[in-house]
Amino acid sequence: MSVKNVLIVGGGMVGAACAIKLAQQGMKVTVFERHFPDATTDLQNSRVDIRVSAINRASERLLDELGAMATIKATRSAPYTELEAFEQPNARLLFSAEQLGLTHLGHLIENNVIQAALWQQFSQYDITAIESAEPISAIDDDGEQVTLTLGAKQYQGDLLIAADGGRSAVRSMLGIGSEGWQYQQHCMGILVKLDAPQQVRTWQQFQRTGPVAFLPMQAPYANLIWYHHGDHLARLKALPKEQLKQEIITHFPSLPGDFDIESVAVFPLTRAHAQRYVQGRCVLIGDAAHTINPLAGQGVNLGFADVVALSAQLQNDNPIDISLHRYWQARRYANLAMMSTMDACYWGFSNESGPLKWGRNLFLRAANQAGPIKDWVLKYAIGH
């Protein structure tokens, strides 16, 4: 094995998963994180996190292999069995687990629960976690080892992995550019407490002002997603909860019961794709390599797929430069394909052209009857 000692900058969901996966392959791993999660508190805390991810079946398999899925299921998670997209009530595209003979399509899980469950596994492996708010002052790669300098301290490894998010300091230090843009809209997440039994269908409706979506978390909670212009969402966020509730009732399809608003967050929508994922003995994964429109909740799934691909390449006997290049080539096109698909959906359903509006609703109706093609699309999306 050409890599024995790995440095990972970023201990979020993707960075933590990568740390465990490589440690399982016999590597010594050091994770650098600005603020440690409190794994025990996050897993026992009754406060529900507004940040939630739609974890597909491929990501579930990875989390299970890493020992985290059992902890997640014992904490809070919600399997969903149906996924629906529509613009008008008579033009619906519905995917179901039943059509593939599956028990579920994926799970909706709070981000802090995923991260905490992964960090809880660190003690079982040769993983050292270092909490440091010091900025990275230097990255030196001599072709044999990488030296990471944080403040006055230096750390050496055979490989440096950047898992430090969309504003990656490592990517910046390496001089790797990215291509992308900010979308014209922002996204508001609304955590609600529902007076309804456990829901198993997640849906998304395309509206003139942007999509709205319903993500059923473990009962009695759900997450509502509202796309709109940033200034409009800022005004909505500033409303008293009862007024915001009336806006939701007016602009969303009917929810499965009465609800109370727990918390609200607004964030911009950004697309970014690194011009390359690899430089010498340094490699990018997750949002450090690609930030996607969250239209279908694929962001963290792409990051977990990076982990699987990178670990598979590092496990072989090829020289490290070949392994990293093969990882980049494999994930670059897969990520770009998903990013482009999400953009096509976003722009296609944002256009109010009469013929296009008629055509896309016809497409949804036709796609719902597409049989094997529909099954293939669903299998790809859920990583089956």
C-alpha positions in Angstrom: 0.0 0.0 0.0 1.5 3.3 -1.1 -0.5 5.4 1.4 -0.2 4.6 5.1 -0.6 8.0 6.8 -3.5 10.3 5.8 -4.3 13.9 6.8 -7.9 14.9 6.3 -8.9 18.6 6.7 -12.6 18.7 7.6 -14.5 16.4 9.9 -18.0 16.9 8.6 -20.2 14.1 7.3 -18.0 13.3 4.2 -14.6 13.9 6.0 -15.6 11.7 8.9 -16.8 9.0 6.6 -13.6 9.1 4.7 -11.5 8.9 7.9 -13.3 5.7 9.0 -13.2 4.1 5.6 -9.5 4.6 5.2 -8.8 3.5 8.8 -10.7 0.3 8.0 -8.2 -0.3 5.2 -5.3 -0.1 7.7 -4.3 3.5 7.3 -3.4 5.9 10.1 -5.7 8.9 9.8 -5.5 12.4 11.3 -8.6 14.6 11.1 -8.4 18.4 11.5 -11.7 20.1 12.5 -12.3 23.7 13.6 -15.0 22.7 16.1 -15.5 19.2 17.4 -19.1 17.9 17.4 -20.4 16.8 20.7 -21.2 13.3 19.6 -22.9 12.2 22.8 -25.0 15.4 23.1 -26.0 15.4 19.4 -27.2 11.8 19.6 -29.1 12.3 22.9 -30.3 15.8 22.4 -34.0 16.2 21.9 -33.5 19.4 19.8 -34.0 18.5 16.2 -31.6 19.9 13.6 -33.1 21.9 10.7 -30.3 20.6 8.4 -31.4 17.3 7.0 -30.1 15.1 4.2 -32.0 12.6 1.9 -29.6 9.7 2.2 -29.9 7.2 -0.7 -29.4 3.5 -0.5 -25.8 3.6 -1.7 -25.0 6.1 1.1 -26.8 3.9 3.6 -24.6 0.9 2.6 -21.6 3.0 3.3 -22.8 4.3 6.6 -23.7 0.7 7.6 -20.1 -0.5 6.6 -18.7 2.3 8.8 -20.8 1.2 11.8 -22.8 4.4 11.9 -26.2 3.4 10.5 -27.3 1.4 13.6 -26.6 4.4 15.8 -28.5 6.7 13.4 -31.5 4.4 13.4 -31.5 4.2 17.2 -31.4 8.0 17.3 -33.7 9.7 14.7 -34.3 8.9 11.1 -37.2 8.4 8.7 -37.3 6.0 5.8 -39.2 7.2 2.8 -40.9 4.9 0.3 -42.2 7.4 -2.3 -40.7 10.3 -4.2 -43.0 12.6 -6.2 -42.4 15.6 -8.5 -45.1 17.6 -10.1 -46.1 21.1 -11.3 -49.8 20.6 -11.8 -52.0 18.1 -10.0 -52.7 16.2 -13.2 -49.1 15.8 -14.2 -47.2 13.9 -11.5 -44.1 11.8 -11.6 -44.1 9.3 -8.8 -41.3 6.9 -7.9 -42.0 4.2 -5.3 -39.9 1.6 -3.6 -42.7 -0.9 -4.5 -41.9 -0.6 -8.2 -38.4 -2.0 -7.6 -39.5 -4.4 -4.9 -37.7 -2.5 -2.2 -38.6 -1.7 1.4 -37.6 2.0 1.0 -35.8 4.5 -1.3 -33.7 6.1 1.4 -33.7 7.9 4.8 -34.2 11.5 5.8 -31.6 12.1 8.6 -30.4 15.2 10.4 -26.9 16.2 9.4 -25.7 16.5 13.0 -26.9 13.0 13.8 -25.0 11.6 10.8 -21.8 13.4 11.8 -22.1 12.4 15.5 -22.7 8.8 14.6 -19.6 8.7 12.5 -17.5 10.5 15.1 -18.6 8.0 17.7 -16.8 5.3 15.6 -13.4 7.1 15.7 -12.3 5.5 18.9 -12.4 2.0 17.3 -9.7 2.9 14.7 -6.3 4.5 14.3 -7.9 8.0 14.0 -6.5 11.1 15.7 -8.8 14.1 15.8 -7.2 17.5 16.2 -9.4 20.5 17.0 -7.8 23.7 15.7 -9.2 27.1 14.7 -5.7 28.0 13.4 -5.8 28.9 9.7 -3.7 26.8 7.3 -0.5 28.7 6.7 1.2 26.3 4.3 0.9 23.1 2.4 4.2 21.6 1.1 4.3 18.6 -1.2 7.8 17.2 -2.0 6.4 14.3 -4.0 6.9 11.8 -1.2 5.1 13.4 1.6 2.7 16.3 2.3 3.4 18.8 5.2 0.4 20.7 6.5 1.2 23.8 8.7 -1.4 25.0 11.1 -0.1 28.0 13.1 3.2 26.9 14.5 2.6 23.2 14.2 3.4 20.9 11.3 1.9 17.6 10.4 3.1 15.1 7.7 1.3 12.5 5.8 1.5 10.4 2.6 -1.8 12.1 1.4 -3.8 15.2 2.2 -7.5 15.1 1.7 -9.6 18.3 1.5 -13.0 17.7 3.0 -13.4 21.3 4.2 -16.5 22.3 2.4 -17.5 24.6 -0.5 -15.2 27.4 0.7 -12.3 25.0 1.0 -9.1 26.6 2.4 -7.1 23.7 1.1 -8.4 24.1 -2.4 -7.5 27.8 -2.2 -4.0 27.1 -0.8 -3.4 24.7 -3.6 -4.4 27.3 -6.2 -7.1 25.1 -7.6 -9.8 27.2 -9.3 -13.5 26.4 -9.5 -16.2 27.2 -12.0 -19.7 28.0 -11.1 -22.2 30.6 -10.1 -24.8 31.7 -7.6 -28.4 31.0 -8.7 -30.9 33.8 -8.8 -32.8 32.3 -5.9 -32.2 31.4 -2.2 -33.6 28.5 -0.3 -35.4 28.6 3.0 -35.7 25.5 5.3 -38.5 25.4 7.7 -38.6 22.8 10.5 -42.2 22.1 11.5 -43.8 19.9 14.0 -46.7 18.0 12.4 -50.0 16.8 14.0 -49.9 13.8 11.7 -48.6 10.2 11.8 -45.3 9.2 10.2 -45.2 10.2 6.6 -43.3 8.2 3.9 -43.7 10.3 0.8 -41.4 13.2 0.0 -42.6 15.5 -2.7 -41.5 18.6 -4.7 -43.8 20.9 -6.5 -42.4 23.3 -9.2 -44.0 26.7 -9.0 -43.6 29.9 -11.0 -41.4 31.5 -8.2 -39.4 28.3 -7.6 -39.9 24.8 -6.1 -41.4 24.0 -2.7 -40.8 20.6 -1.1 -41.8 18.4 1.8 -39.3 16.2 3.6 -40.9 13.9 6.2 -38.5 13.5 9.1 -39.1 11.1 12.0 -42.6 12.0 13.3 -43.7 14.4 14.4 -41.2 16.5 12.5 -40.8 17.5 8.8 -38.7 19.9 6.8 -40.3 22.3 4.3 -38.1 23.7 1.5 -39.1 27.0 -0.2 -37.1 28.4 -3.2 -37.6 32.1 -3.9 -35.6 35.3 -4.4 -33.4 36.1 -1.4 -35.1 39.4 -0.4 -38.5 37.7 -0.4 -37.3 34.9 1.8 -35.6 37.4 4.1 -39.0 39.1 4.6 -40.7 35.8 5.2 -38.1 34.8 7.8 -38.6 38.0 9.7 -42.4 37.4 10.0 -43.9 36.2 13.3 -44.4 32.4 13.2 -48.2 32.6 12.9 -47.9 34.9 9.8 -45.3 32.7 8.2 -47.6 29.7 8.8 -50.3 31.4 6.9 -47.9 32.1 4.0 -47.0 28.4 4.0 -50.7 27.4 3.9 -51.3 29.8 1.0 -48.3 28.8 -1.1 -47.7 25.1 -0.4 -49.8 22.1 -1.4 -51.9 20.8 1.5 -49.7 19.3 4.3 -50.8 16.0 6.0 -52.0 17.8 9.2 -51.8 21.0 11.2 -48.3 22.2 12.1 -46.2 24.5 14.3 -43.0 26.2 13.1 -40.0 25.2 15.1 -37.1 27.1 13.3 -36.2 28.7 10.0 -33.0 29.2 8.0 -32.2 30.8 4.7 -29.1 30.2 2.5 -28.0 31.0 -1.0 -27.9 28.5 -3.8 -24.5 27.9 -5.3 -23.0 25.7 -8.0 -19.2 25.2 -8.0 -17.0 22.6 -9.6 -13.2 22.4 -9.0 -11.2 22.6 -12.2 -9.3 19.5 -10.9 -9.7 17.3 -7.9 -6.0 16.3 -7.6 -2.7 18.1 -7.2 0.3 16.0 -6.3 -0.5 14.2 -3.1 -3.5 16.3 -2.4 -7.1 15.4 -3.3 -10.5 17.1 -3.0 -13.7 15.3 -1.9 -17.3 16.4 -1.2 -18.2 20.0 -1.3 -14.5 21.0 -1.6 -14.7 19.5 -5.1 -18.3 20.2 -6.0 -21.3 22.1 -4.7 -24.6 21.2 -6.3 -28.0 22.8 -6.4 -29.9 21.0 -3.5 -32.9 20.4 -5.8 -33.0 16.6 -5.2 -30.9 16.5 -2.0 -28.0 14.7 -3.8 -25.1 16.8 -2.3 -24.0 14.6 0.5 -24.7 11.4 -1.5 -22.2 12.6 -4.1 -19.7 13.2 -1.3 -20.1 9.7 0.1 -19.7 8.4 -3.5 -16.4 10.2 -3.6 -15.3 8.4 -0.4 -16.2 5.0 -1.9 -14.4 5.8 -5.2 -11.2 7.2 -3.5 -10.9 4.4 -0.9 -11.3 1.8 -3.7 -8.4 3.4 -5.7 -6.2 3.7 -2.7 -6.7 0.1 -1.8 -5.0 -1.1 -5.0 -1.3 -1.4 -5.6 -1.0 1.3 -8.2 1.3 4.3 -7.6 -0.5 7.1 -5.8 -0.5 9.4 -8.8 -2.4 6.8 -10.9 -4.8 6.0 -8.1 -5.7 9.7 -7.6 -6.0 10.4 -11.3 -8.4 7.5 -11.7 -10.5 8.7 -8.8 -10.7 12.2 -10.3 -11.6 10.9 -13.7 -14.3 8.6 -12.4 -15.9 11.1 -10.0 -15.5 14.2 -12.2 -17.9 13.0 -14.9 -20.4 11.4 -12.5 -20.6 14.6 -10.4 -20.8 16.8 -13.5 -23.6 14.6 -14.9 -25.7 15.0 -11.7 -24.9 18.8 -11.5 -26.1 19.3 -15.1 -29.2 17.2 -14.6 -30.2 19.3 -11.5 -29.5 22.5 -13.5 -31.6 21.3 -16.4 -34.5 20.6 -14.0 -34.0 23.9 -12.2 -33.9 26.1 -15.4 -36.5 24.0 -17.3 -39.1 24.4 -14.6 -38.3 28.0 -13.9 -39.2 29.1 -17.4 -42.8 30.4 -17.8 -42.8 30.0 -21.6 -46.2 28.6 -22.6 -45.0 25.9 -24.9 -42.2 24.9 -22.5 -44.7 24.7 -19.6 -47.0 22.5 -21.6 -44.1 20.4 -22.7 -42.7 19.8 -19.3 -46.0 18.7 -17.9 -46.5 16.4 -20.8 -43.0 15.1 -20.0 -43.9 14.4 -16.4 -47.0 12.5 -17.4 -45.1 10.5 -20.0 -42.2 9.8 -17.7 -44.6 8.4 -15.1 -45.6 5.8 -17.6 -42.1 5.1 -18.9 -41.7 1.6 -17.3 -38.1 0.3 -17.5 -36.7 3.8 -18.2 -38.4 5.1 -15.0 -37.0 2.1 -13.1 -33.5 2.8 -14.4 -33.7 6.5 -13.4 -34.9 5.6 -9.9 -32.1 2.9 -9.5 -29.5 5.5 -10.5 -30.8 8.2 -8.2 -31.0 5.9 -5.1 -27.7 4.1 -5.8 -29.4 0.7 -6.0 
